[in-house]
Amino acid sequence: MHDNTNAFDLLKEEMENDEVSIRVNAIHRLKTVVTVMGSDSFKSQLLPYIESLIKKEDDEVLFAIAEELGSVSSLLSGSCLVLLPALETLASVEETVVRDKAVSSLSSITKLMQDNEILNNYVPLILRLAGGEWFTSRVSAVNLMHSVYPRAGNLKDKLRGKFIELCNEETPMVRRAVATRIGELATHVEHEVVISELIPIFKQLSADE
């Protein structure tokens, strides 16, 4: 318990420093802190603290948080679902590199998730991002859809429908994301669906250019 408290207190002390580099380095030691604290203490104490940091920290620190949350997922016994809300927030921020790192961490976490967790938690997260008010979250949703599509079960049609819907976005950045990912999605979709749904989208996006 003493080591747990010391590790957490040291992290909090370093996160109060005015130097961004010191705060970034502190976050990059997150995996060590989690190892010392254990998964239960991480979930009950450290994770709420990290979530509070997301609301106020600089982009460099947010990037480190997005990266390290993906790294600590392998240390969490039982389930890494507790990480999803923080990464969902990070996948919606304005800074592109932070969003991209959050998307990368979210994608890596799916390897540790059960099929029912994908259906009940992960796909709904993507759909929330896809319906977000800001284009930033919708870009992240597009970048997450193709990798999870094979495991989406009875939600495949809904996921694909949202992907197609985002093709008609007014925001060029969202349409560009769709154009970038449509080929990867097509590798997981039935041949007849590619012909009937995805090829028309591809032609539409090509006409945009």
Disulfide bonds with the S-S distance in Angstrom:
none
